[in-house]
Amino acid sequence: MDAEAIKRSLDRCGLRCTPQRYAVMAFLMQHKEHPTAAEILEAVNRVDPRSSRATTYNNLRDLVKAGLVREVAVEGRAARFDAKGLRHHHFICDRCGNVEDIEWCDVPRPASGSLGKRILRECELIFRGLCTKCAPRRASRQVS
């Protein structure tokens, strides 16, 4: 996504395109590693050291609320952030906390009435387990 596209997406969601908000969004669009808020702050401040911790957290909150960024909750660890682009699910490693994108598959909507008066915004799957780096390697058995 180029600079103009980021500005248009912010405008479309009713968000002002401040230099700090633009920097957060641009960083997330360029990096697919699911960074924490602290990692985003550090990266953004390497380029332009005007953003405070509060400004970064507030911008992330506003971007999530606007639907431009997804917050991925990782139990017992700092939340991670992901710019919404192509639809995808997530795999979270129980051991190292790494968050990986998983190809999208349609999630069936709950049966009519099963949510009561709740209004469903979206459904996504979060897979949990051990990533390929943390999964135990099976010793190859040799038959003698």
C-alpha positions as CSV (number, residue, x, y, z in Angstrom):
1,M,0.0,0.0,0.0
2,D,1.5,3.3,-1.0
3,A,1.4,6.6,0.9
4,E,-1.7,7.9,-0.8
5,A,-3.6,4.7,-0.2
6,I,-2.8,4.8,3.5
7,K,-3.9,8.4,3.7
8,R,-7.2,7.5,1.8
9,S,-7.8,4.5,4.1
10,L,-7.4,6.7,7.2
11,D,-9.6,9.4,5.7
12,R,-12.3,6.8,4.8
13,C,-12.4,5.7,8.4
14,G,-12.6,9.3,9.7
15,L,-9.1,9.4,11.1
16,R,-6.8,12.4,10.6
17,C,-3.5,11.5,9.0
18,T,-1.1,12.7,11.6
19,P,2.6,12.0,11.0
20,Q,2.7,9.6,13.9
21,R,-0.5,7.7,12.9
22,Y,0.7,7.5,9.3
23,A,4.1,6.1,10.5
24,V,2.4,3.4,12.6
25,M,0.1,2.3,9.7
26,A,3.0,2.4,7.2
27,F,5.2,0.3,9.5
28,L,2.4,-2.3,10.0
29,M,1.8,-2.4,6.2
30,Q,5.4,-3.1,5.5
31,H,6.1,-5.7,8.3
32,K,4.2,-8.9,8.6
33,E,5.9,-10.1,11.8
34,H,3.0,-9.1,14.2
35,P,4.9,-6.6,16.3
36,T,4.0,-5.5,19.8
37,A,3.2,-1.9,20.6
38,A,6.6,-1.4,22.1
39,E,8.3,-2.8,19.0
40,I,6.2,-0.5,16.8
41,L,7.1,2.5,19.0
42,E,10.8,1.7,18.7
43,A,10.7,1.2,15.0
44,V,8.7,4.4,14.3
45,N,11.0,6.4,16.6
46,R,14.1,5.3,14.7
47,V,12.7,7.1,11.7
48,D,11.1,10.1,13.4
49,P,11.6,10.3,17.2
50,R,8.5,12.5,17.9
51,S,6.1,9.8,18.9
52,S,5.5,9.1,22.5
53,R,4.4,5.8,24.1
54,A,0.9,7.2,24.7
55,T,0.6,8.5,21.2
56,T,1.6,5.1,19.7
57,Y,-0.8,3.2,22.0
58,N,-3.6,5.7,21.2
59,N,-3.0,5.4,17.5
60,L,-3.1,1.6,17.7
61,R,-6.3,1.8,19.6
62,D,-7.8,4.1,17.0
63,L,-6.6,2.0,14.1
64,V,-8.1,-1.2,15.6
65,K,-11.4,0.6,16.4
66,A,-11.5,1.8,12.7
67,G,-10.9,-1.7,11.5
68,L,-7.6,-1.0,9.7
69,V,-5.5,-3.0,12.2
70,R,-6.2,-6.2,14.1
71,E,-5.0,-6.8,17.6
72,V,-4.0,-10.4,18.2
73,A,-4.2,-11.3,21.9
74,V,-1.5,-13.6,23.0
75,E,-2.2,-15.1,26.4
76,G,0.2,-14.0,29.1
77,R,2.2,-11.9,26.6
78,A,1.9,-8.5,25.0
79,A,-0.7,-8.1,22.3
80,R,0.5,-8.1,18.8
81,F,-0.7,-6.0,15.9
82,D,-1.4,-6.9,12.3
83,A,-2.5,-4.5,9.5
84,K,-5.6,-5.9,7.9
85,G,-4.9,-6.7,4.3
86,L,-5.8,-10.1,2.8
87,R,-8.0,-12.0,5.2
88,H,-6.2,-14.6,7.2
89,H,-6.3,-16.4,10.5
90,H,-3.5,-16.8,13.1
91,F,-1.4,-19.5,14.6
92,I,0.1,-18.7,18.1
93,C,2.9,-20.8,19.5
94,D,2.3,-21.8,23.1
95,R,6.1,-21.9,23.8
96,C,7.7,-18.9,22.1
97,G,4.5,-16.7,21.5
98,N,5.3,-16.3,17.8
99,V,2.3,-15.3,15.7
100,E,2.0,-16.7,12.1
101,D,-0.5,-16.0,9.4
102,I,-2.6,-19.0,8.3
103,E,-4.5,-19.0,5.0
104,W,-8.1,-17.9,5.3
105,C,-10.9,-20.4,5.4
106,D,-14.5,-19.4,5.8
107,V,-15.8,-19.6,9.4
108,P,-19.5,-20.6,9.6
109,R,-21.6,-18.0,11.2
110,P,-23.4,-19.0,14.4
111,A,-27.0,-20.2,14.0
112,S,-29.6,-17.5,14.0
113,G,-30.5,-16.5,17.5
114,S,-27.7,-18.3,19.2
115,L,-26.0,-15.0,20.0
116,G,-29.1,-13.5,21.5
117,K,-29.1,-9.7,21.0
118,R,-25.4,-9.6,20.2
119,I,-24.3,-8.1,16.9
120,L,-21.6,-10.1,15.2
121,R,-18.9,-8.0,13.5
122,E,-16.6,-10.7,12.3
123,C,-15.3,-14.3,13.0
124,E,-11.8,-15.5,12.8
125,L,-9.9,-18.6,13.9
126,I,-6.9,-18.6,16.2
127,F,-4.9,-21.8,16.1
128,R,-2.7,-22.6,19.1
129,G,0.0,-25.1,19.6
130,L,3.7,-25.4,18.9
131,C,5.3,-23.7,15.8
132,T,7.7,-25.5,13.6
133,K,10.7,-24.2,15.6
134,C,9.3,-25.3,18.9
135,A,7.7,-28.6,18.0
136,P,9.6,-31.6,19.2
137,R,11.4,-33.4,16.5
138,R,10.6,-37.0,16.3
139,A,13.6,-39.2,16.4
140,S,13.6,-41.3,13.3
141,R,13.3,-45.0,14.2
142,Q,15.5,-47.3,12.4
143,V,14.6,-50.9,12.2
144,S,17.6,-53.2,12.8
